[in-house]
Every structure is written in structure tokens, then in C-alpha cells.
Amino acid sequence: MESAGNMPLAVSSYAGLHGLADDDKFLNLAWTIDEQAYLGIDLPALVAEELTREVSGGTPSISTYGVDDPYGEARLGPAVARFFGTPDGFSVTCGAGVNSLLYALAHLAHGGTTVVVGNVYPDLPVWIERLTAIRPVGIQLGQGGWPIADIEAAKARLVVLERPMLTATAASVEMVQDICSIVAKHGGIVLVDESYANYCPPSYSACTVSHAVTNLVVLRGLSKAYWLGGLRLGYCVASEPLTHQVRALVPPMLASSLSLTIGRRVLEQGDIGWPLRTRIETAKVEVIDRLAQVGLGKDAWTAPFLPYVAFSDRRDILGWLERCGILGKRQLFWDAGSATIMGCQRLSIPLAPHRLARFHKSIGSPERQNRRG
């Protein structure tokens, strides 16, 4: 079995890509590049407004060393509470993107078993094994629903979930609460990675119940949907009793004062993702229908809200699409069945009309399917 030291992290999936933008040769669907235009506000204008205010005011955020707010809670916490409609009873701890929080909180696994439910983003399970020298236990998702009994039987120190999930139906908020209650019986913690949840309405988030349980940690960022990954701002919403444990692991002052200022303004706008959700679903139906016309429909799957279509790990699919002038990528994930890194082939949904038109033109007629081998 491959050791964790040799397992690749998610960022390695971008190595060797032709590029990160469309060009004359390729429509680049290896990642999303056109989603920001479908948000409910002009987000670049809002960011520009904040930057202008920063410069005209003598760069107060850039000049500030936030020792009075080392975890960013005073700056970002009120906006987070309003965004999710969550009362008191939780804490907000900020980091330099979600990845910094994943790495820091991998240390929560010390002292017991870690259970990973379903196939998830690979980095956290890999880091847990590297730090503890113990491989997490994977629990697969079957046709019969979520394996609550298996989670209870594991008596885990840490249970890792992802919401939403690329390859399966994620746990509902109510189910997250149930899992928290079960795990709390033996002192366990539930960690939910909601990096993808920016594509969902705020009510979808497990943050909405962080005050109602004692052992929940939810991680979110501003990269997906917002396209603000360069801010390097991630935040952890934790049940209040976990605040000390979380902050004992997350280094202080990871998030810059300027990033916190911009992030606060973004969250204060509320649910600006609703037009994007509508556009994703419309374009996704069109893309999946087109893939079915060329014989790829039976191979494709997708999850609600997410702007992706995934295929089983067959390189001939992406190879054929590349010959058509369409770039996808191999998406890595930690596989709950084998407890190791595996992959699937993924296309991002083209949202802009000219990119969607290029997708149709690149694939061509259904007869082209006969030549894809």
C-alpha cells in the first residue's frame, strides 16, 4: 500500500496542464474561469472600491498588524453570523485559505481513529496520516443511504465529511447534526470541508447548526464561485466549546488585515450566488445532453449545485476531448474504499455563452463519436 509520504496532494493535478485559460487551440475546462460574471453583484467593482478606499485612506489595513484580533473573528465574525443567520454559540477562526486550516486541523486526529466518510479532497487524509502515522479509516457510501451505524461503531476521534461532494450525495444538515450527536458520545469531533459550498445557498451550510452542537468544525473559503482565491482567506466556524482546541492548532494572524476587510465586504452582500446557481444548472443540462449525444452520457455523473461533470478514471475520455480541442483534468480524491489516492476525469461547465458555443462546436456532430477511439 502506498505510503502517505508518496501520496500526491490535490495541487499536483494541475501539473503539466496546457494552461489555465482558453486559447486558440483549447477550450480550457480543467477549472472554472467564467463564474464570477454570474454573481448577483459586480464583485471586481466591490474589490476595486475597497482597494481604492485603502489607498486613499493611507493603507490602514496594510499597515495593521492584527495582534488585537489574531484569528480575525472581530473583523469577519459578525459578517459570518449574518450570512448564515446563526446566533451566538460558535467561533470564527481565519486562515490563509482553506488549505492552511486543513493542515493545522489535521492535528485534531491525534489520540484516536480518524474516519473519512465517502470520497473526499485528498489533502486532509494525507496530512493526517503523515502527522499521526496512522491511516484514516474510510467508510464508503452505498445505495442504502448514509452509514450512520458504521460511523457510530467506529468510535472515532475525528470524523471527516465533505459537503457538497463531487462523486456522491452529501449528508444533509440534519444528518450532520445526528452524526455530531453520535460522535459526541465518546468525545469525538466532526470536521466538515465546505470548500465547494459557495455554490450552494447559505441555508445549505452546516454552519447554520454550529451553535446547536458542541463538536462541529466547518471550513469554508472565498475561492470557489467568488473567484477570490488570491485573497488567501479561509475561515473555520466551530462550535463554541471547540474554540480553544481549534486555536491551539491554527497559528494566529494567518489572514491579512486587507483580506479580512475585503472578505467581510463580500459576505455582507449576502447570497450573491443565486444567479450563478441558476446559470450552472441551465448550462450543465446542456453540456450533459451534448455529451450523451456523442456517447459519453452513460459515463458522466454530476452533483447538485456543482459546476462540474465527472467521469470514471479513463484517460481515453479526456484524450478524445483534447483531440476535439477541449481540456479537462484528472481530479484526485481520497478513496474511502481503498484508503488511498485515486482519481476521476473532470470537466468544468462552460458558463459564458461564447464558451458554451465553443464547447458544442468543438465536440461537433454525434457522428464524431465513432472516431473517438
C-alpha positions as CSV (number, residue, x, y, z in Angstrom):
1,M,0.0,0.0,0.0
2,E,1.3,3.4,-0.9
3,S,2.7,5.4,2.0
4,A,1.2,8.9,2.8
5,G,4.6,10.4,2.1
6,N,4.3,9.3,-1.5
7,M,0.7,10.3,-2.0
8,P,0.1,13.4,-4.1
9,L,-1.7,16.5,-2.9
10,A,-4.6,18.0,-4.9
11,V,-2.5,20.8,-6.4
12,S,-0.4,18.2,-8.3
13,S,-3.4,17.6,-10.6
14,Y,-2.6,21.0,-12.3
15,A,1.0,19.9,-13.1
16,G,1.5,19.6,-16.8
17,L,-1.7,21.3,-17.9
18,H,-1.5,23.2,-21.1
19,G,-2.5,26.3,-19.3
20,L,-5.2,27.8,-17.1
21,A,-7.0,29.9,-19.7
22,D,-8.7,29.4,-23.1
23,D,-6.5,29.9,-26.2
24,D,-6.7,29.5,-29.9
25,K,-6.1,25.7,-29.5
26,F,-8.1,24.7,-26.5
27,L,-11.3,25.5,-24.6
28,N,-9.9,25.1,-21.1
29,L,-12.4,23.2,-18.9
30,A,-9.8,22.0,-16.4
31,W,-11.1,24.5,-14.0
32,T,-13.8,27.2,-13.8
33,I,-12.9,30.6,-15.2
34,D,-16.2,32.4,-16.0
35,E,-18.3,32.0,-12.9
36,Q,-17.7,35.4,-11.3
37,A,-19.7,37.2,-14.1
38,Y,-22.8,35.4,-13.0
39,L,-22.8,36.5,-9.4
40,G,-25.5,38.9,-8.2
41,I,-23.2,41.9,-7.9
42,D,-20.2,43.2,-9.7
43,L,-17.6,41.6,-7.4
44,P,-14.5,43.1,-9.1
45,A,-16.0,46.5,-8.7
46,L,-16.6,45.9,-5.0
47,V,-13.0,44.7,-4.6
48,A,-11.7,47.8,-6.5
49,E,-13.8,50.0,-4.3
50,E,-12.2,48.6,-1.2
51,L,-8.7,48.9,-2.7
52,T,-9.4,52.5,-3.7
53,R,-10.6,53.2,-0.1
54,E,-7.5,51.5,1.3
55,V,-5.1,53.6,-0.8
56,S,-7.0,56.9,-0.4
57,G,-7.1,56.3,3.4
58,G,-3.4,55.8,3.8
59,T,-3.4,52.0,3.6
60,P,-4.8,51.3,7.1
61,S,-5.3,47.6,6.6
62,I,-2.0,47.0,5.0
63,S,-0.3,48.9,7.8
64,T,-2.2,47.0,10.5
65,Y,-0.6,44.1,12.3
66,G,-3.7,42.5,13.8
67,V,-2.4,41.5,17.3
68,D,-5.7,42.7,18.7
69,D,-7.7,40.3,16.5
70,P,-5.2,37.4,15.9
71,Y,-7.8,35.0,14.5
72,G,-9.9,37.5,12.5
73,E,-13.0,36.9,14.5
74,A,-13.7,40.6,15.3
75,R,-13.4,41.6,11.7
76,L,-15.1,38.6,10.0
77,G,-17.3,37.0,12.7
78,P,-20.3,39.4,12.5
79,A,-20.5,39.1,8.7
80,V,-20.3,35.3,9.0
81,A,-23.1,35.3,11.6
82,R,-25.4,37.4,9.4
83,F,-24.6,35.5,6.3
84,F,-25.6,32.2,7.8
85,G,-28.3,33.6,10.1
86,T,-26.5,31.9,13.0
87,P,-27.0,33.2,16.6
88,D,-24.2,33.1,19.3
89,G,-22.6,29.9,20.2
90,F,-19.9,29.5,17.7
91,S,-16.4,30.9,16.9
92,V,-14.7,32.1,13.7
93,T,-11.0,31.4,13.2
94,C,-9.4,32.6,10.0
95,G,-6.5,31.2,8.0
96,A,-4.6,31.7,4.8
97,G,-7.0,29.8,2.6
98,V,-8.8,26.6,3.5
99,N,-5.7,24.6,2.9
100,S,-3.9,26.2,5.8
101,L,-6.8,25.3,8.1
102,L,-6.9,21.7,6.8
103,Y,-3.2,21.3,7.6
104,A,-3.5,22.8,11.0
105,L,-6.6,20.9,12.0
106,A,-5.2,17.6,10.8
107,H,-3.7,17.6,14.3
108,L,-7.2,17.1,15.7
109,A,-6.7,13.4,14.7
110,H,-4.0,12.8,17.4
111,G,-5.1,10.4,20.1
112,G,-7.6,8.2,18.2
113,T,-9.1,6.9,15.0
114,T,-10.0,9.2,12.1
115,V,-13.0,8.2,9.9
116,V,-13.4,9.6,6.5
117,V,-16.9,9.2,5.1
118,G,-17.0,8.9,1.3
119,N,-14.5,10.1,-1.3
120,V,-13.1,13.5,-0.3
121,Y,-10.5,16.1,-1.3
122,P,-7.2,14.3,-0.7
123,D,-5.1,16.7,1.3
124,L,-6.6,16.3,4.8
125,P,-6.5,12.5,5.0
126,V,-2.9,12.5,3.6
127,W,-1.8,15.1,6.2
128,I,-3.5,13.2,9.0
129,E,-1.5,10.0,8.1
130,R,1.8,12.0,7.7
131,L,1.3,13.6,11.1
132,T,0.0,10.6,13.1
133,A,1.5,7.7,11.2
134,I,-2.0,6.2,11.2
135,R,-4.0,5.8,8.1
136,P,-7.6,7.1,8.4
137,V,-10.4,4.5,8.1
138,G,-12.6,5.0,5.1
139,I,-16.4,4.4,5.2
140,Q,-17.9,4.1,1.8
141,L,-21.3,5.4,0.8
142,G,-23.6,2.8,-0.5
143,Q,-27.0,2.7,-2.1
144,G,-28.8,2.4,1.2
145,G,-28.0,6.0,2.4
146,W,-25.6,7.3,4.9
147,P,-23.8,4.7,7.1
148,I,-24.7,6.1,10.4
149,A,-24.3,2.8,12.2
150,D,-20.8,2.3,10.8
151,I,-19.9,5.8,11.9
152,E,-21.2,5.1,15.4
153,A,-19.4,1.7,15.6
154,A,-16.0,3.3,14.7
155,K,-15.9,5.5,17.9
156,A,-13.7,7.9,16.1
157,R,-11.7,10.7,17.5
158,L,-12.3,12.7,14.2
159,V,-15.0,12.2,11.5
160,V,-14.3,13.9,8.2
161,L,-17.1,14.9,5.8
162,E,-17.3,16.9,2.6
163,R,-20.3,19.0,1.6
164,P,-21.2,19.0,-1.2
165,M,-19.4,16.0,-2.7
166,L,-18.2,15.6,-6.3
167,T,-19.0,11.9,-6.5
168,A,-21.9,11.3,-4.2
169,T,-24.9,12.9,-2.3
170,A,-23.6,14.7,0.7
171,A,-25.1,14.5,4.2
172,S,-27.9,16.8,4.9
173,V,-27.6,19.4,7.7
174,E,-29.9,17.3,9.8
175,M,-27.7,14.3,9.2
176,V,-24.6,16.3,10.2
177,Q,-26.4,17.1,13.5
178,D,-27.1,13.4,14.0
179,I,-23.5,12.5,13.3
180,C,-22.3,15.1,15.8
181,S,-24.6,13.7,18.5
182,I,-23.4,10.2,17.9
183,V,-19.7,11.1,17.8
184,A,-20.0,13.4,20.9
185,K,-20.9,10.3,23.0
186,H,-17.2,9.3,23.0
187,G,-15.7,12.7,22.8
188,G,-15.2,12.9,19.0
189,I,-15.2,15.8,16.6
190,V,-16.9,16.2,13.2
191,L,-15.0,18.2,10.6
192,V,-16.9,19.3,7.5
193,D,-15.0,20.7,4.5
194,E,-17.4,23.0,2.7
195,S,-15.0,24.5,0.2
196,Y,-17.5,23.6,-2.6
197,A,-20.4,25.0,-0.7
198,N,-20.1,28.6,-2.1
199,Y,-22.1,27.2,-5.0
200,C,-25.0,26.4,-2.6
201,P,-27.4,28.8,-0.7
202,P,-26.2,29.8,2.8
203,S,-29.0,27.7,4.3
204,Y,-27.3,24.6,2.9
205,S,-24.3,25.1,5.2
206,A,-23.6,23.1,8.3
207,C,-22.5,26.5,9.8
208,T,-26.2,27.0,10.4
209,V,-26.1,24.4,13.2
210,S,-22.7,25.1,14.6
211,H,-24.3,26.7,17.7
212,A,-26.7,23.7,18.2
213,V,-24.0,21.1,18.8
214,T,-20.8,21.0,20.8
215,N,-18.3,19.3,18.4
216,L,-18.6,20.7,14.9
217,V,-15.9,22.3,12.8
218,V,-16.8,23.7,9.3
219,L,-14.3,25.0,6.9
220,R,-15.1,27.5,4.1
221,G,-13.2,29.9,1.8
222,L,-13.8,32.5,-0.9
223,S,-12.2,30.8,-3.9
224,K,-15.0,28.7,-5.4
225,A,-17.8,30.7,-7.0
226,Y,-16.4,34.1,-5.8
227,W,-13.1,33.6,-7.7
228,L,-11.2,35.4,-4.9
229,G,-8.7,32.7,-4.2
230,G,-5.9,35.2,-4.4
231,L,-7.1,36.7,-1.1
232,R,-5.9,33.5,0.6
233,L,-8.7,33.8,3.1
234,G,-10.3,30.7,4.7
235,Y,-12.4,30.6,7.8
236,C,-13.4,28.0,10.3
237,V,-16.8,28.1,12.0
238,A,-16.6,25.9,15.2
239,S,-19.0,25.1,18.0
240,E,-18.0,27.3,20.9
241,P,-16.7,24.5,23.1
242,L,-14.1,23.7,20.4
243,T,-12.7,27.3,20.2
244,H,-9.6,26.6,22.4
245,Q,-8.8,23.3,20.6
246,V,-9.0,24.9,17.2
247,R,-6.9,27.9,18.1
248,A,-4.3,25.8,19.8
249,L,-3.6,24.4,16.4
250,V,-4.2,27.2,13.9
251,P,-1.4,29.8,14.0
252,P,-2.5,33.4,14.8
253,M,-2.5,36.2,12.2
254,L,-2.6,33.9,9.1
255,A,-5.1,36.1,7.4
256,S,-4.0,39.5,6.3
257,S,-6.0,42.5,7.5
258,L,-6.7,43.6,3.9
259,S,-8.1,40.1,3.0
260,L,-10.3,40.2,6.1
261,T,-11.6,43.7,5.1
262,I,-12.5,42.5,1.6
263,G,-13.8,39.2,2.8
264,R,-16.1,41.0,5.3
265,R,-17.5,43.2,2.5
266,V,-18.2,40.2,0.3
267,L,-20.1,38.3,3.0
268,E,-22.0,41.4,3.9
269,Q,-23.6,41.3,0.5
270,G,-25.5,38.2,1.4
271,D,-26.4,35.4,-1.0
272,I,-25.0,36.8,-4.3
273,G,-24.6,33.3,-5.7
274,W,-28.3,32.7,-6.7
275,P,-27.9,33.8,-10.4
276,L,-24.7,31.7,-10.6
277,R,-26.7,28.6,-9.3
278,T,-29.3,29.2,-12.0
279,R,-26.7,29.5,-14.8
280,I,-24.8,26.4,-13.7
281,E,-27.9,24.2,-13.7
282,T,-29.0,25.5,-17.1
283,A,-25.6,25.1,-18.7
284,K,-25.0,21.8,-17.0
285,V,-28.1,20.3,-18.6
286,E,-27.0,21.5,-22.0
287,V,-23.5,20.0,-21.6
288,I,-24.7,16.7,-20.3
289,D,-27.2,16.4,-23.1
290,R,-24.4,17.1,-25.6
291,L,-22.2,14.5,-24.0
292,A,-25.0,12.0,-24.3
293,Q,-25.3,12.7,-28.0
294,V,-21.7,11.7,-28.5
295,G,-21.9,8.6,-26.4
296,L,-20.5,9.9,-23.1
297,G,-23.7,10.3,-21.2
298,K,-23.6,6.9,-19.5
299,D,-20.1,7.6,-18.3
300,A,-20.9,11.1,-16.7
301,W,-22.1,12.0,-13.3
302,T,-22.6,15.3,-11.5
303,A,-23.7,16.6,-8.1
304,P,-26.3,19.3,-7.4
305,F,-25.0,22.8,-7.4
306,L,-21.5,22.0,-8.6
307,P,-20.3,23.3,-12.0
308,Y,-18.6,20.0,-12.9
309,V,-19.2,16.8,-14.8
310,A,-17.0,13.8,-13.8
311,F,-16.2,10.6,-15.5
312,S,-14.6,7.3,-14.3
313,D,-10.9,7.3,-14.4
314,R,-10.5,6.6,-18.1
315,R,-7.8,8.6,-19.8
316,D,-9.3,7.8,-23.3
317,I,-12.2,10.2,-22.5
318,L,-10.0,13.2,-21.8
319,G,-7.7,12.2,-24.6
320,W,-10.6,12.2,-27.1
321,L,-11.9,15.5,-25.7
322,E,-8.4,17.0,-26.0
323,R,-8.3,16.0,-29.7
324,C,-11.5,17.9,-30.0
325,G,-9.9,21.0,-28.6
326,I,-11.3,20.6,-25.0
327,L,-9.1,20.4,-21.9
328,G,-10.3,18.6,-18.8
329,K,-8.2,17.3,-15.9
330,R,-7.7,14.3,-13.7
331,Q,-9.3,15.2,-10.3
332,L,-7.6,13.5,-7.4
333,F,-9.6,12.3,-4.3
334,W,-9.0,10.2,-1.2
335,D,-10.9,7.0,-1.9
336,A,-12.8,5.6,1.1
337,G,-12.9,2.1,-0.3
338,S,-9.1,1.7,-0.7
339,A,-7.9,4.4,1.7
340,T,-5.6,5.8,-0.9
341,I,-5.5,8.4,-3.6
342,M,-7.5,7.7,-6.8
343,G,-8.9,9.9,-9.5
344,C,-11.7,10.7,-11.9
345,Q,-11.8,12.7,-15.1
346,R,-13.5,16.1,-14.7
347,L,-14.8,18.8,-16.9
348,S,-15.9,22.2,-15.6
349,I,-19.1,23.5,-17.1
350,P,-18.6,26.4,-19.6
351,L,-21.0,29.2,-18.4
352,A,-20.4,32.1,-20.8
353,P,-22.4,31.8,-24.0
354,H,-19.4,32.1,-26.3
355,R,-17.6,29.3,-24.3
356,L,-20.7,27.1,-24.3
357,A,-21.0,27.6,-28.1
358,R,-17.3,26.7,-28.5
359,F,-17.9,23.5,-26.5
360,H,-20.7,22.5,-28.9
361,K,-18.6,23.4,-31.9
362,S,-15.5,21.5,-30.6
363,I,-17.4,18.3,-30.0
364,G,-19.1,18.5,-33.4
365,S,-21.7,16.2,-34.7
366,P,-22.9,12.9,-32.9
367,E,-21.2,11.0,-35.8
368,R,-17.8,12.2,-34.5
369,Q,-18.3,9.8,-31.6
370,N,-17.5,6.9,-33.9
371,R,-14.0,8.3,-34.4
372,R,-13.1,9.0,-30.7
373,G,-11.3,5.7,-30.1
